[in-house]
Every structure is written in structure tokens, then in C-alpha cells.
Amino acid sequence: MWCGKAALILVGAVCVTEAHAGETGGRAAGRGGAGIADGVDGAGGATNIAAATLEDQYMAYSSGLAGVDKTWGVRAGALDTRTAAFGLTLGYYRRWDTLARSGADLPGWKVPGDDLANPAVHQGGWLALAYPFLDRKLGIGMDARLDFYESELVAKDSAFNFGAQVAGRPIDWLTLALSARNLLDTGYRDTERTLAAGLRLQPGSYLGAELDVSAPLTSAFGPSELGWHTGLDVGLGEVVALRAGFEADDGSYVTAGLGVYSQQADLDYGARLQVSDPTRTWHELELRVKF
């Protein structure tokens, strides 16, 4: 039954991300990409399965993003922390973009009429498991992913990777999370060994705030390489929430979002704007169905 519902939603995926934006889902997109410590945001997928297993939930979701650089794609998955002693999530993504060539991809000359662009397709899937302890006060999880890359300039490439996570809720309104991502140093262009920490405050049903900090796991790491993601959720009654956030990670971005909720389904919209060039925007829409 669970697998049947998961497959149904995976086939019904919508439109996804720029580079690594969107890894924590459409809801997080509106609050600066912060979400690894949000236990009720099960659509965060593999990046927050440890926090998600602190909640009793069963859902399927589909999200999409469209933006500059001719970015389009799909992202979909399912999460179950209810029907077994452990939590399970699986998902799939596919993204199309057309970025300018850079670094070793730049040719030594320019053919007349060539715009030096590099259309590419990124796709892959993930599977993550987590186990809750102490009456859902502590969760430990692991994730695995398989990614594929293809473009006009680079030969087809693929890579397997895995990560580990832990999340805890010492008191009802505070959640802490730690996530080690892509622990294998594969050299694959779309993944990087990263350690991320999240802190979420949820003092009431209508207010939440989160700060996520990430750092590459390299010997050359310095403070300037830290990535910062922070955001705020403000509920307007039972059915509407407003979001705002900021992220500084390979550039600075401001974000905003809107959520509409019911007992059966949620719809979340998030927008991301680059501070240095306000014409560069990305828009993500996510639908989750709850069982």
C-alpha cells in the first residue's frame, strides 16, 4: 500500500531548482532554504529524515521550480514515519538548466554565433531511513543517493553517495539537527561533502524560526566558506502561513513564501531573489498530500 501510493506520486511529479536550491523542498524555499530541523516538513526528503522521524506523519509530495538560466525541473517523493518502527523516505528529481560555461569548460576560441552556454540535465533519486528513540525525542538516520549528469560539453557522469543525520528535541519548542552529506569524495560536480547544523524554535502553532549553517568538509575550509540559511514562519489562523528568509551561500539571496493548509493537503509557494541582481529569481511550488 505504502509503495503503491509512493509510486503514484512519483509518476505525477510537477515542474525544480537552480544548482543546489530546493534540496529541502518548496516550503523551505520561502525561508532561505532552512529546513533540516523542521520535523513537520517531511518534504525535506533525505536532508531532514532524522528530524522528520520525530513526528508521526505519512505523506506524498510533488514540487517544481522555474527560474533564470532556463531552469526547470521536477521533484517528488513520499515519507512514512507512522506505519513502522522506523521512518522511510524516497524521492526523485530532474532538472534542466542552461548555464554559462566556466573554468575548464571554456573553449580556447569562440565559434561565431556560439553563446557559450551549456544546456544540461541533472537527475537522480534518494532513499533515507531513520529510527526514533526516547518517545520521539531523538532520531538517527542515514541516506543514500544516486545522481546523473549530462550536458553538451561534458560526457555523461554519475555518482553514488550517502550521508548520516541526527536530530533531537530536548524540549517541545526546540529542535536541533546535524547532517553530514555526501561523505564519499567522488568528484561529482553536483555534490559536495558537507556538514550542516540546524536550530529551530517553534514557540507556538503560529510562529517558527530556523537557522541552518553548512560547511564543506575539506582540509582547506575557512570561515568564508560557511553557508547561512535563516527564515521565519508566521501563521495567520489555521489555514495560511507567511514566510521570509535570507541565505548567504555562493551568493546572497532574499526569499519569501506563502502556505495554504488543510487536514488533507498543503500547498506551499517560495520565491528566491539574488541580492546582487534582482532580475535573477527562482519560484518553487510544492503540493503535499497527507494520509
C-alpha positions as CSV (number, residue, x, y, z in Angstrom):
1,M,0.0,0.0,0.0
2,W,2.7,2.4,1.0
3,C,4.8,1.6,-2.1
4,G,1.8,2.0,-4.3
5,K,1.0,5.4,-3.1
6,A,4.6,6.4,-3.3
7,A,4.9,5.3,-6.9
8,L,1.7,7.1,-7.9
9,I,3.1,10.4,-6.6
10,L,6.5,9.9,-8.2
11,V,4.9,9.4,-11.6
12,G,2.7,12.6,-11.0
13,A,5.6,15.0,-10.4
14,V,5.4,18.6,-11.5
15,C,7.9,21.4,-12.6
16,V,12.6,22.4,-9.7
17,T,15.8,24.0,-8.8
18,E,18.8,26.1,-9.6
19,A,22.1,24.3,-8.7
20,H,21.5,23.0,-5.1
21,A,18.5,25.2,-4.2
22,G,15.4,23.2,-3.4
23,E,17.1,20.3,-1.6
24,T,15.0,20.8,1.5
25,G,11.7,21.3,-0.5
26,G,9.3,24.1,-1.5
27,R,8.3,25.1,2.0
28,A,11.9,25.7,2.9
29,A,12.4,27.8,-0.3
30,G,10.4,30.6,1.2
31,R,12.5,30.8,4.4
32,G,16.0,31.0,3.0
33,G,16.4,27.3,2.3
34,A,16.4,26.5,6.1
35,G,14.6,23.3,7.0
36,I,16.8,20.4,8.1
37,A,15.5,20.8,11.7
38,D,11.8,21.2,10.8
39,G,10.3,17.9,11.8
40,V,6.8,18.6,10.3
41,D,8.3,19.4,6.8
42,G,8.6,15.9,5.7
43,A,9.0,17.0,2.1
44,G,12.6,18.0,3.1
45,G,13.4,14.4,2.0
46,A,16.8,12.9,2.6
47,T,18.2,16.1,4.1
48,N,16.0,16.0,7.2
49,I,14.8,12.4,7.7
50,A,16.2,12.4,11.3
51,A,14.1,15.4,12.3
52,A,11.0,14.2,10.3
53,T,11.0,10.9,12.3
54,L,10.4,12.9,15.5
55,E,6.9,13.4,14.1
56,D,4.1,11.0,13.3
57,Q,3.3,11.6,9.6
58,Y,2.6,9.9,6.3
59,M,2.6,11.9,3.1
60,A,3.5,12.2,-0.6
61,Y,4.6,15.4,-2.3
62,S,5.4,16.8,-5.6
63,S,7.2,20.1,-6.2
64,G,8.6,22.2,-9.1
65,L,10.8,25.2,-9.7
66,A,11.2,27.6,-12.6
67,G,13.7,30.4,-12.9
68,V,16.5,32.1,-14.7
69,D,19.2,30.2,-16.6
70,K,16.3,28.3,-18.3
71,T,15.9,26.3,-15.1
72,W,13.0,23.8,-15.0
73,G,12.6,20.5,-13.3
74,V,10.6,18.0,-11.2
75,R,10.9,16.8,-7.6
76,A,8.7,14.3,-5.9
77,G,8.7,11.7,-3.1
78,A,6.9,10.1,-0.2
79,L,7.6,9.9,3.6
80,D,6.3,7.5,6.2
81,T,7.1,7.7,9.9
82,R,3.8,6.1,11.1
83,T,3.3,2.6,9.8
84,A,6.7,1.1,11.0
85,A,9.1,1.4,13.9
86,F,11.4,3.5,11.6
87,G,10.9,6.4,9.2
88,L,11.4,6.0,5.5
89,T,11.5,8.5,2.6
90,L,12.3,8.1,-1.1
91,G,12.2,10.5,-3.9
92,Y,13.3,11.6,-7.4
93,Y,14.4,14.8,-9.0
94,R,15.2,16.0,-12.6
95,R,16.4,19.5,-13.5
96,W,17.1,21.2,-16.8
97,D,19.3,24.4,-16.9
98,T,21.4,26.4,-19.3
99,L,24.4,27.9,-17.5
100,A,27.3,29.9,-19.0
101,R,30.5,27.9,-19.5
102,S,33.1,28.5,-16.9
103,G,36.6,27.2,-15.8
104,A,37.8,24.2,-17.8
105,D,34.5,24.2,-19.8
106,L,35.5,27.4,-21.6
107,P,36.9,26.8,-25.1
108,G,40.1,28.4,-26.3
109,W,38.2,30.2,-29.0
110,K,34.6,31.2,-29.8
111,V,32.7,30.0,-32.8
112,P,30.7,32.8,-34.5
113,G,27.2,32.7,-33.2
114,D,28.1,30.5,-30.2
115,D,26.6,31.9,-27.0
116,L,29.0,29.9,-24.8
117,A,26.0,28.3,-23.0
118,N,26.0,24.7,-21.7
119,P,22.5,23.1,-21.6
120,A,22.5,20.3,-19.0
121,V,20.2,17.7,-17.4
122,H,20.7,16.7,-13.7
123,Q,18.6,13.9,-12.2
124,G,18.7,11.3,-9.5
125,G,17.0,9.7,-6.6
126,W,17.4,9.2,-2.9
127,L,16.4,6.8,-0.1
128,A,16.7,7.6,3.6
129,L,15.9,5.7,6.8
130,A,15.7,7.0,10.4
131,Y,14.9,5.5,13.8
132,P,13.3,7.4,16.7
133,F,14.3,7.0,20.3
134,L,13.0,8.2,23.7
135,D,9.4,8.7,22.7
136,R,10.4,10.6,19.5
137,K,12.8,13.0,21.3
138,L,15.8,11.7,19.4
139,G,16.2,10.4,15.8
140,I,19.2,8.9,13.9
141,G,19.1,8.5,10.2
142,M,21.1,7.6,7.1
143,D,20.5,8.5,3.4
144,A,21.8,7.2,0.1
145,R,21.5,8.9,-3.3
146,L,22.4,8.2,-7.0
147,D,22.9,11.2,-9.3
148,F,23.3,11.5,-13.1
149,Y,24.6,14.4,-15.2
150,E,24.6,15.1,-18.9
151,S,25.4,18.2,-20.9
152,E,26.5,19.3,-24.4
153,L,30.1,19.8,-23.2
154,V,30.7,17.1,-20.6
155,A,30.4,13.3,-21.1
156,K,27.7,11.5,-19.1
157,D,28.6,11.2,-15.4
158,S,27.0,9.6,-12.4
159,A,27.9,9.0,-8.8
160,F,26.6,7.2,-5.7
161,N,26.8,8.9,-2.3
162,F,25.5,8.6,1.3
163,G,25.1,10.7,4.5
164,A,24.2,10.4,8.1
165,Q,22.0,12.6,10.4
166,V,20.9,13.1,14.0
167,A,18.1,15.3,15.4
168,G,16.9,15.9,18.9
169,R,14.0,17.7,20.6
170,P,15.1,18.3,24.3
171,I,12.0,20.5,24.8
172,D,8.8,20.8,22.9
173,W,9.7,24.1,21.2
174,L,13.3,23.4,20.3
175,T,14.7,21.1,17.6
176,L,18.4,20.6,16.9
177,A,19.7,18.7,13.8
178,L,23.1,17.7,12.4
179,S,23.6,16.4,8.9
180,A,26.7,15.0,7.2
181,R,26.0,14.9,3.4
182,N,27.8,13.2,0.5
183,L,30.5,11.6,2.6
184,L,32.2,10.0,-0.4
185,D,34.6,12.3,-2.2
186,T,33.6,11.3,-5.7
187,G,34.5,14.5,-7.6
188,Y,30.9,14.6,-9.0
189,R,30.1,18.2,-9.9
190,D,26.6,18.4,-8.3
191,T,27.5,17.0,-4.8
192,E,30.0,18.2,-2.2
193,R,31.0,16.7,1.2
194,T,29.1,19.0,3.7
195,L,28.4,19.2,7.3
196,A,25.2,21.2,8.2
197,A,23.6,22.1,11.6
198,G,20.1,23.4,12.2
199,L,18.4,25.0,15.1
200,R,14.6,25.5,15.0
201,L,12.4,27.4,17.5
202,Q,8.7,26.6,17.5
203,P,7.2,28.5,20.5
204,G,3.6,28.1,19.2
205,S,1.4,26.8,16.4
206,Y,1.7,30.1,14.5
207,L,5.3,31.0,14.8
208,G,8.6,29.3,13.8
209,A,12.2,30.3,13.2
210,E,15.1,28.3,11.9
211,L,18.9,28.9,11.3
212,D,20.9,26.4,9.3
213,V,24.7,26.6,8.9
214,S,26.7,24.5,6.5
215,A,30.4,24.0,5.8
216,P,32.3,21.9,3.2
217,L,34.2,19.0,4.7
218,T,37.6,19.9,3.1
219,S,41.0,20.5,4.6
220,A,41.1,23.9,3.0
221,F,37.9,25.0,4.9
222,G,37.8,28.6,6.1
223,P,35.1,30.8,7.7
224,S,34.3,32.5,4.4
225,E,33.0,29.1,3.1
226,L,30.2,28.9,5.6
227,G,26.7,28.8,4.2
228,W,23.9,30.6,6.2
229,H,20.2,29.9,5.8
230,T,17.7,31.5,8.1
231,G,13.9,32.0,7.9
232,L,10.7,32.8,9.7
233,D,7.2,31.2,9.6
234,V,4.2,33.3,10.7
235,G,0.7,31.7,10.7
236,L,-2.4,33.7,10.0
237,G,-5.0,31.5,11.6
238,E,-5.3,27.8,10.8
239,V,-5.0,27.8,7.1
240,V,-2.4,30.4,5.9
241,A,1.2,31.0,6.7
242,L,3.6,33.7,5.5
243,R,7.4,33.1,5.3
244,A,10.5,35.2,4.8
245,G,14.2,34.4,4.8
246,F,17.8,35.1,3.8
247,E,20.6,32.9,2.6
248,A,24.3,33.5,2.0
249,D,25.7,30.5,0.2
250,D,27.6,31.1,-3.1
251,G,25.9,34.5,-3.2
252,S,23.2,36.4,-1.2
253,Y,19.5,35.8,-1.6
254,V,16.3,37.0,0.0
255,T,13.2,34.8,0.0
256,A,9.5,34.9,0.7
257,G,6.8,32.3,0.8
258,L,3.1,31.5,1.3
259,G,1.5,28.4,2.6
260,V,-2.2,27.2,2.4
261,Y,-3.1,24.3,4.7
262,S,-5.9,21.8,5.2
263,Q,-6.1,18.4,7.0
264,Q,-5.7,16.5,3.7
265,A,-3.2,18.6,1.7
266,D,-0.8,21.6,1.9
267,L,0.2,24.0,-0.9
268,D,3.5,26.0,-0.5
269,Y,5.0,28.6,-2.7
270,G,8.5,30.0,-2.3
271,A,10.4,32.7,-4.2
272,R,14.1,33.4,-4.2
273,L,15.8,36.6,-5.4
274,Q,19.5,37.3,-5.8
275,V,20.5,40.4,-4.0
276,S,23.3,41.5,-6.4
277,D,20.9,41.1,-9.4
278,P,17.2,41.4,-8.5
279,T,16.2,40.2,-12.1
280,R,17.5,36.7,-11.1
281,T,14.6,34.9,-9.4
282,W,13.5,31.3,-8.8
283,H,10.0,30.2,-8.0
284,E,9.0,26.9,-6.4
285,L,5.6,25.4,-5.8
286,E,5.0,22.3,-3.7
287,L,1.9,20.2,-3.1
288,R,1.8,17.6,-0.3
289,V,-1.0,15.1,0.3
290,K,-1.3,13.8,3.9
291,F,-2.8,10.4,4.8
